Amino acid sequence: MLAYRAMVDVPRELVQYVARLLHAERRARGTRKKTRALTCFYQALLVLIWFRKQEDLTLLGAGFGISRATAYRYRDEGIAVLAAQAQDLHTALKRVAADGWSYVILDGKLFDCDRLTETTLSTKGKTIDAWYSGKHRDFGANIQAIMRPDGLPIWTSAAMPGHLHDTSCARELGVTAALNWSAAELDLPGLADSGYEGTGHGIKTPVKQPTDGKPLAIDNRASNRLLRGLRWQGERGFAILIGRWKTLRHTTISPRRIGELVAAALHLTHFEYKYLT
């Protein structure tokens, strides 16, 4: 096996920040000094390389001089400490309102994962694959996210089985209730696509085309056009995460942990955003 020098395009300050989180975690666990194969800095570097480049952990661990099992354990520790920094939805909405934004954008995405054999019952009583999305024809976890009007995601949800509709996930996770609350208490409504129709006064969705084939009234067409014009930036939210952190494009970890993985990537994104601006 040959080793070679490589570069990773993340700020050194981000590596140092993750290293401080890992150091605090080691102290909380009571880990003795010089008993780990890697220092906090190099463990943070390993974690960030995996997030940024989706390197094979066996080869990545070999490059750091550690075993495959240790590389997986260090990766999981990094994900856990980063995901623990995520703020809850109500806090995120309050911060957006305090920053002067007038609305947020709700969207959902299926995060691709390996095929699973876990089954569940559909609404019709049939046995189906729990993590298979018929809409996307793929296995994955449904993640709901709230974005600012400029496209920066501010909150992401826990992972839900891929067979569920966006509306079902948003309701079960309490997202619709939180957005109805923010619209009433913070004057901060949420904008969403037509898949979220009927989820409450705080979530604005397009008016659907009449089933009888008649054209929409001109005021409804104007409203839909305005809504599309406001929502398009928010559509960038998931693209920002997936474009920056390649490990989100396809994961082999348990789909129930994808929410934790996305939350960790979100925290990394926020640190870089603050550092670069």
C-alpha positions in Angstrom: 0.0 0.0 0.0 1.4 3.4 -1.0 0.8 6.7 0.7 0.7 10.2 -1.0 0.2 13.8 0.0 -3.2 15.3 -0.5 -5.1 18.5 0.2 -8.5 19.2 1.7 -10.2 22.5 1.0 -11.6 23.4 4.5 -10.4 26.3 6.7 -7.8 25.4 9.4 -10.0 27.2 11.8 -12.8 24.6 11.2 -10.4 21.8 12.0 -9.4 23.6 15.2 -13.0 24.1 16.1 -13.9 20.5 15.6 -10.8 19.5 17.6 -12.0 21.6 20.5 -15.3 19.9 20.5 -13.6 16.5 20.4 -11.3 17.6 23.3 -14.3 18.6 25.4 -15.9 15.2 24.6 -12.8 13.3 25.7 -12.6 15.2 28.9 -16.3 14.5 29.6 -15.6 10.8 29.1 -12.6 10.9 31.3 -10.2 9.8 28.6 -6.6 9.8 29.8 -3.9 11.7 28.0 -1.8 9.9 25.3 -4.2 6.9 25.3 -5.6 7.7 21.8 -4.1 6.8 18.5 -4.7 10.3 17.1 -4.7 13.7 18.7 -7.9 15.7 18.7 -6.6 17.8 15.8 -5.9 14.8 13.6 -9.1 13.1 14.5 -10.9 16.3 13.5 -9.0 16.3 10.2 -10.0 12.7 9.5 -13.6 13.5 10.2 -13.6 16.6 7.9 -11.8 14.7 5.1 -14.5 12.0 5.2 -17.3 14.7 5.1 -15.7 16.7 2.3 -14.3 14.0 0.1 -16.3 10.8 1.0 -13.0 8.8 1.3 -13.1 5.1 2.0 -12.6 4.9 5.7 -10.3 1.8 5.5 -7.9 3.7 3.2 -8.4 7.0 5.1 -7.5 5.3 8.4 -4.5 3.7 6.8 -3.3 7.1 5.8 -3.5 8.2 9.4 -1.9 5.0 10.7 -5.0 3.6 12.4 -7.1 0.5 11.9 -10.4 0.4 10.0 -12.3 -0.1 13.3 -10.6 2.9 14.9 -11.3 5.0 11.9 -15.0 4.2 12.0 -15.1 4.9 15.8 -13.4 8.2 15.4 -15.7 9.1 12.5 -18.8 8.3 14.6 -17.5 10.4 17.5 -17.0 13.4 15.2 -20.6 13.1 13.8 -22.0 12.9 17.3 -20.2 15.9 18.7 -21.1 18.0 15.7 -24.8 16.9 15.6 -25.1 17.7 19.3 -24.4 21.4 18.5 -27.6 21.7 16.4 -30.3 24.0 17.7 -33.9 23.1 18.1 -36.5 24.3 15.5 -38.1 27.0 17.7 -34.7 28.5 18.6 -33.7 28.6 14.9 -37.0 30.3 13.9 -36.5 32.9 16.7 -33.0 33.6 15.5 -34.2 34.1 11.9 -36.9 36.5 13.0 -34.4 38.4 15.1 -32.1 38.7 12.1 -34.8 40.5 10.3 -35.9 37.9 7.7 -39.6 38.0 6.8 -40.2 34.3 6.0 -38.6 30.9 5.8 -38.8 28.1 3.3 -39.8 24.5 4.0 -38.6 21.6 1.9 -37.9 17.9 2.1 -35.4 15.7 0.4 -34.7 11.9 0.1 -31.1 11.2 1.1 -29.9 8.2 -0.8 -28.7 5.1 1.1 -28.1 1.4 0.5 -31.0 -1.0 -0.1 -32.7 -2.2 3.0 -35.0 -5.1 3.8 -37.0 -3.4 6.6 -40.7 -3.6 5.8 -43.8 -1.9 7.0 -47.5 -1.7 6.2 -48.8 0.8 3.7 -52.0 2.8 4.2 -53.7 0.1 2.1 -52.4 -2.7 4.4 -49.8 -4.0 1.9 -46.3 -5.0 3.0 -43.8 -2.5 1.5 -40.1 -1.5 2.0 -40.1 1.1 4.7 -37.1 3.1 3.3 -38.1 2.9 -0.4 -39.6 6.0 -2.0 -42.0 5.2 -4.9 -41.8 8.9 -6.0 -38.0 8.8 -6.3 -37.7 5.1 -7.1 -34.8 4.8 -4.6 -34.0 3.9 -1.0 -33.3 6.7 1.4 -34.3 8.8 4.4 -36.7 11.7 4.2 -35.2 14.8 5.8 -37.2 18.0 6.3 -35.3 21.3 6.3 -36.0 25.0 7.0 -34.1 27.5 4.9 -33.6 31.3 5.1 -34.7 33.3 2.1 -31.1 33.5 0.9 -30.9 29.7 0.7 -28.9 29.0 3.9 -30.4 26.0 5.7 -31.0 26.8 9.4 -32.5 23.5 10.7 -32.8 19.9 9.5 -34.9 17.1 11.0 -34.4 13.6 12.2 -34.5 10.9 9.5 -37.9 9.5 8.5 -38.5 6.4 6.4 -38.4 7.1 2.7 -41.9 5.8 1.9 -43.5 8.6 3.9 -44.8 11.8 2.1 -43.2 15.1 3.0 -46.5 16.3 4.6 -46.6 13.2 6.9 -43.0 13.7 7.9 -43.5 17.4 8.6 -46.5 16.8 10.8 -45.1 13.9 12.7 -41.9 15.9 13.4 -43.8 18.9 14.6 -42.5 21.1 11.8 -46.0 22.3 10.6 -46.9 23.1 14.2 -43.7 25.1 14.7 -44.3 27.1 11.5 -47.9 27.9 12.4 -46.6 29.1 15.7 -43.9 31.3 14.1 -46.4 32.8 11.7 -48.7 33.7 14.6 -46.1 34.7 17.2 -43.1 35.9 15.2 -44.8 37.1 12.0 -42.6 34.6 10.2 -44.6 32.4 7.8 -43.2 29.4 5.9 -43.3 29.0 2.1 -43.6 25.5 0.6 -44.5 23.7 -2.5 -47.9 22.2 -3.2 -47.0 19.0 -1.5 -47.6 20.7 1.8 -51.1 21.9 1.0 -53.5 22.0 4.0 -50.8 22.0 6.7 -52.0 25.2 8.3 -52.2 29.0 8.1 -48.5 29.5 8.7 -47.4 27.6 5.6 -48.1 29.2 2.2 -48.4 26.9 -0.7 -49.4 27.4 -4.4 -53.0 27.3 -5.5 -53.5 24.1 -7.5 -55.0 23.9 -11.0 -58.8 23.2 -10.9 -59.7 19.6 -11.6 -62.3 20.6 -14.1 -59.6 22.0 -16.4 -60.6 25.6 -16.0 -57.7 28.1 -15.8 -56.8 29.6 -12.5 -58.1 33.0 -11.7 -55.7 35.8 -12.5 -55.1 36.7 -8.8 -54.3 33.0 -8.0 -51.8 32.9 -10.9 -50.2 36.1 -9.7 -50.0 34.6 -6.2 -48.4 31.4 -7.5 -45.9 33.4 -9.5 -44.9 35.5 -6.5 -44.5 32.4 -4.4 -42.2 30.8 -6.9 -40.2 34.0 -7.1 -39.7 33.9 -3.3 -39.1 30.2 -3.0 -36.4 29.6 -5.6 -33.5 30.7 -3.4 -34.6 28.4 -0.7 -34.4 25.5 -3.1 -30.6 25.9 -2.9 -30.6 24.8 0.8 -30.0 21.1 0.2 -27.7 21.8 -2.8 -25.5 23.8 -0.5 -25.2 20.8 1.9 -24.7 18.1 -0.7 -22.5 20.2 -2.9 -20.1 21.0 -0.1 -20.2 17.7 1.9 -19.9 14.8 -0.6 -20.6 12.1 2.0 -24.3 13.2 1.9 -24.7 12.1 -1.7 -24.9 8.4 -0.8 -24.4 6.9 2.6 -23.8 3.4 3.8 -24.6 4.1 7.5 -28.0 3.2 9.0 -30.6 5.4 7.5 -31.9 6.2 10.9 -28.6 8.0 11.5 -28.8 10.1 8.4 -30.6 12.9 10.3 -27.6 13.1 12.7 -25.2 13.1 9.7 -27.1 16.0 8.0 -27.3 17.9 11.2 -23.5 17.6 11.6 -23.0 18.8 8.0 -25.3 21.7 8.7 -23.2 22.8 11.7 -20.1 22.6 9.6 -21.7 24.7 6.9 -22.8 27.4 9.4 -19.2 27.6 10.8 -17.8 28.1 7.3 -20.5 30.6 6.5 -19.6 32.7 9.5 -15.9 32.3 8.9 -16.0 33.3 5.3 -18.4 36.3 5.8 
